[in-house]
Amino acid sequence: MQRIPVLLDTDIGSDIDDAVALAYLLKQPRCDLLGITTVTGEPDKRAMLADAVCRAFGRNDIPVHSGAGRPMIVPQRQPHVPQATVLAKWPHRESFAPNAAVDFLRQTIRARPGEITLLTIGPLTNAGLLYALDPQIPTLLKQHVMMGGHYQNKGIGCTPLEWNTMCDPHASAIVFAASVPSMTCVGLDVTTRCILPAAECRKRFAAGPLRIVGEMAEVWFNVRPEITFHDPLAAAVVFEPSLCQYASGRVEIDLQSSRLLGYTAFDPGAGSAPHRIATEVSAERFFEHYFSVVAA
């Protein structure tokens, strides 16, 4: 079985889907999880949560590094970590060097050129800083897979912005302009087709190491009655790309409009097509795959 080396960049601790995605990566037998970096407000607490989830799954070996706590230019939209309340009940490392994520990512990618998948499931600050500080890094990746953007069906009543790209639009612009050999974007218009109600999630995340995810989910259920599997879908297509259908084109980030700052404009007719966006997903197949992995 060929394993895929993965670096995960996450804002775990706000929306529950980051923890749901991490559980999948920890249980996926084809995943060689080389390390986890955290991003956005209180990145040290997010690192504690990532470490706690890893330890709950018996994976004390995975490096976890705290990253950028603020966007490059715009104000912080995500200053706190609601799910950090569960840390009192779960063993975790308590001290993380500040701003260590980018250097860790850089050294790890340079040590294994052409091999690593960078999976980003939070705001793109760490990735943007990494690509800006060492412009060769994007070319040394195997691929960059992200949960980010909103590419289709932006009609009346639709919200054209997506959280990860709008939280740090300038970092997003740097990432989309980079020369990555392969970039796959799983956007809001596709991930919102993969939703499970709280009652079903409580049954699914009730036993064994998944209990920590269930406890983090209870914090989320205080404000939402279901889980949308945004990040887990992005994680799953690293290993099962056929779960989605795709279109190729070019994505550009709007940095001009104050109302649409971070908007992902997708052009399928661009002269070059460096970006692959998900256009369709079989939610039934996705959930069957996800739970077959995490319940194994």
C-alpha positions in Angstrom: 0.0 0.0 0.0 1.5 3.3 -1.1 1.1 6.0 1.6 0.7 9.7 0.8 2.8 12.2 2.8 0.6 15.0 4.0 1.1 18.2 5.9 -2.1 19.6 7.5 -2.6 23.3 8.1 -5.8 23.9 10.2 -7.8 26.3 12.2 -9.1 23.5 14.4 -11.2 24.7 17.4 -13.7 27.0 15.7 -15.9 25.0 13.2 -16.0 21.3 14.2 -15.2 20.1 10.7 -11.4 20.5 11.3 -11.5 17.9 14.1 -13.7 15.6 11.9 -11.1 15.9 9.1 -8.2 15.2 11.5 -9.9 12.1 12.8 -10.1 10.9 9.2 -6.4 11.5 8.5 -5.4 9.7 11.7 -7.4 6.7 10.7 -6.7 6.7 7.0 -4.1 3.9 6.4 -2.8 5.5 3.3 -2.0 8.8 5.1 1.5 9.5 6.3 0.8 12.6 8.4 4.1 14.4 8.6 2.9 17.2 10.8 0.1 19.7 11.7 0.3 23.5 11.7 -2.3 25.8 13.2 -3.4 29.2 12.0 -5.6 32.2 12.9 -6.6 33.5 16.4 -5.0 31.8 19.4 -2.9 29.4 17.3 -1.3 28.0 20.5 -4.7 26.8 21.8 -5.5 25.3 18.4 -2.1 23.5 18.5 -3.2 22.1 22.0 -6.4 20.8 20.5 -4.7 19.2 17.5 -2.2 17.5 19.9 -5.1 16.4 22.1 -6.9 14.8 19.2 -3.7 13.1 18.0 -3.0 11.7 21.6 -6.6 10.4 21.8 -5.9 8.4 18.7 -2.6 7.1 20.2 -0.5 9.3 17.8 1.9 11.1 20.1 4.5 11.0 17.3 3.0 13.7 15.0 4.7 17.1 15.2 2.3 20.0 15.9 3.4 23.6 15.4 1.7 26.9 16.2 1.5 29.4 13.3 0.3 32.8 12.4 -2.3 34.3 14.7 -3.3 37.2 12.6 -4.1 37.8 8.9 -1.5 39.7 6.9 -3.4 42.9 6.5 -7.1 42.7 7.3 -8.6 42.6 10.8 -8.9 39.3 12.6 -12.3 37.6 12.1 -11.6 34.5 14.3 -9.9 35.6 17.5 -10.9 32.8 19.8 -11.1 29.0 20.1 -14.5 27.9 21.5 -13.7 24.2 21.5 -10.7 24.7 23.8 -13.0 24.1 26.7 -12.6 20.4 26.1 -8.8 20.5 26.9 -9.4 20.2 30.6 -10.5 16.6 30.0 -7.9 15.4 27.5 -4.1 15.1 27.8 -2.2 17.4 25.5 1.0 19.3 25.2 0.7 22.8 26.7 3.6 24.7 25.3 4.3 25.6 21.7 6.9 28.0 20.3 5.2 30.9 18.6 5.2 31.3 14.8 7.0 28.0 14.3 4.7 26.7 11.6 6.1 28.3 8.4 9.7 27.2 9.2 8.5 23.7 9.9 6.6 23.5 6.7 9.5 24.9 4.7 12.1 22.5 6.1 9.8 19.5 5.7 8.9 20.3 2.1 12.5 21.0 1.2 13.6 17.6 2.7 11.2 15.7 0.4 10.8 17.6 -2.9 8.0 16.4 -5.2 6.5 14.1 -2.6 4.3 16.1 -0.2 0.7 17.1 -0.3 -0.1 20.3 1.5 -3.7 20.2 2.8 -5.0 23.5 4.0 -8.4 23.6 5.7 -8.2 27.1 7.4 -7.4 30.6 6.4 -4.4 30.7 4.1 -2.1 32.9 6.2 0.6 30.2 6.9 0.6 29.0 3.3 0.7 32.6 2.0 3.7 33.5 4.2 5.4 30.2 3.3 5.0 30.9 -0.5 6.0 34.5 -0.1 9.1 33.9 2.0 10.4 31.0 -0.1 8.9 31.3 -3.6 10.5 27.9 -4.6 8.4 26.0 -2.1 5.2 25.7 -4.2 7.2 24.1 -7.0 8.6 21.5 -4.5 5.2 20.2 -3.5 3.5 17.3 -5.1 0.1 19.1 -4.8 -1.8 21.6 -2.7 -5.3 20.6 -1.8 -7.5 23.1 0.0 -10.9 23.6 1.4 -11.5 27.1 0.3 -13.4 29.3 -2.1 -16.9 29.4 -3.6 -16.9 28.9 -7.4 -20.3 28.1 -8.7 -24.0 29.0 -8.4 -23.4 32.6 -7.1 -26.9 33.7 -8.0 -29.4 35.9 -6.2 -29.5 34.9 -2.5 -26.1 33.1 -2.6 -23.2 34.2 -0.4 -20.3 34.5 -2.9 -17.6 34.6 -0.2 -16.1 31.7 1.7 -14.6 31.9 5.1 -11.1 30.5 4.5 -10.3 32.8 1.5 -12.0 35.9 3.0 -10.3 35.7 6.4 -7.0 36.5 4.8 -7.6 37.6 1.2 -4.0 38.8 0.7 -2.6 35.4 1.7 -5.2 33.7 -0.5 -4.0 35.8 -3.5 -0.4 34.8 -2.9 -1.4 31.1 -2.7 -3.5 31.2 -5.9 -0.7 33.0 -7.8 1.9 30.4 -6.8 3.3 27.9 -9.2 2.2 24.7 -7.6 2.4 21.6 -9.8 -1.2 20.7 -8.9 -3.8 22.7 -6.9 -7.2 21.3 -6.1 -9.8 23.5 -4.5 -12.9 22.0 -2.8 -15.3 24.9 -2.4 -18.3 25.9 -0.3 -20.7 25.2 -3.2 -19.8 21.5 -3.1 -19.0 20.9 0.6 -22.4 22.2 1.6 -24.0 19.1 0.0 -22.4 17.0 2.8 -24.4 17.6 6.0 -25.4 15.4 8.9 -27.7 16.4 11.7 -26.5 16.6 15.3 -28.3 13.4 16.3 -26.6 11.3 13.7 -23.2 12.8 14.5 -23.6 12.1 18.2 -24.1 8.4 17.3 -21.2 8.4 15.0 -18.7 10.1 17.3 -19.5 8.4 20.6 -17.0 5.6 21.0 -13.2 5.1 21.3 -10.9 7.9 20.3 -13.8 9.6 18.3 -15.2 10.7 21.7 -12.9 13.7 21.7 -14.4 14.8 18.4 -17.9 14.2 19.8 -17.1 16.4 22.8 -15.8 19.2 20.6 -18.9 18.8 18.5 -21.1 19.5 21.5 -19.5 23.0 21.7 -20.4 23.4 18.0 -24.0 22.2 18.5 -24.5 25.1 20.9 -24.7 27.3 17.7 -25.4 24.9 14.8 -27.8 21.9 14.6 -25.6 19.9 12.2 -22.1 19.4 10.9 -21.2 20.3 7.3 -18.3 18.2 6.3 -16.3 20.9 4.5 -12.8 20.0 5.6 -13.3 16.2 5.7 -14.3 16.2 2.0 -11.1 18.1 1.1 -9.1 15.5 3.1 -10.9 12.6 1.5 -10.2 13.7 -2.1 -6.5 13.5 -1.4 -7.0 9.7 -1.2 -10.2 9.2 -3.2 -10.3 12.0 -5.8 -13.1 10.2 -7.7 -15.5 11.3 -4.9 -15.8 14.6 -6.8 -16.0 15.8 -10.3 -13.8 18.7 -11.4 -13.3 21.6 -13.8 -10.0 23.3 -14.6 -9.3 27.0 -15.0 -7.8 29.9 -13.2 -8.9 31.4 -9.8 -8.1 35.0 -8.9 -8.8 36.7 -5.6 -10.6 40.0 -5.4 -8.5 42.5 -3.5 -10.3 45.6 -4.8 -13.8 45.5 -3.5 -14.4 46.1 0.2 -17.7 44.2 0.0 -16.2 41.2 -1.8 -12.7 41.1 -0.5 -11.5 37.5 -0.8 -14.0 36.6 -3.6 -12.8 33.6 -5.7 -13.4 34.4 -9.3 -13.1 31.2 -11.4 -12.4 31.5 -15.1 -12.7 28.1 -16.9 -11.7 29.7 -20.2 -8.4 31.2 -19.0 -5.4 30.7 -21.3 -3.7 28.6 -18.6 -5.6 26.4 -16.2 -3.5 25.9 -13.0 -6.4 25.3 -10.7 -8.8 22.4 -10.4 -12.0 23.0 -8.6 -14.5 20.5 -7.4 -17.9 20.9 -9.2 -19.9 17.9 -8.0 -19.8 15.4 -5.1 -21.7 12.2 -4.3 -22.6 12.8 -0.7 -23.7 9.2 -0.2 -20.4 7.9 -1.5 -18.4 10.4 0.5 -20.1 9.5 3.8 -19.8 5.8 3.1 -16.1 6.3 2.5 -15.5 8.6 5.5 -17.2 6.4 8.0 -15.6 3.2 6.6 -12.2 4.8 7.4 -12.9 6.3 10.8 -14.8 3.3 12.1 -12.2 0.8 11.0 
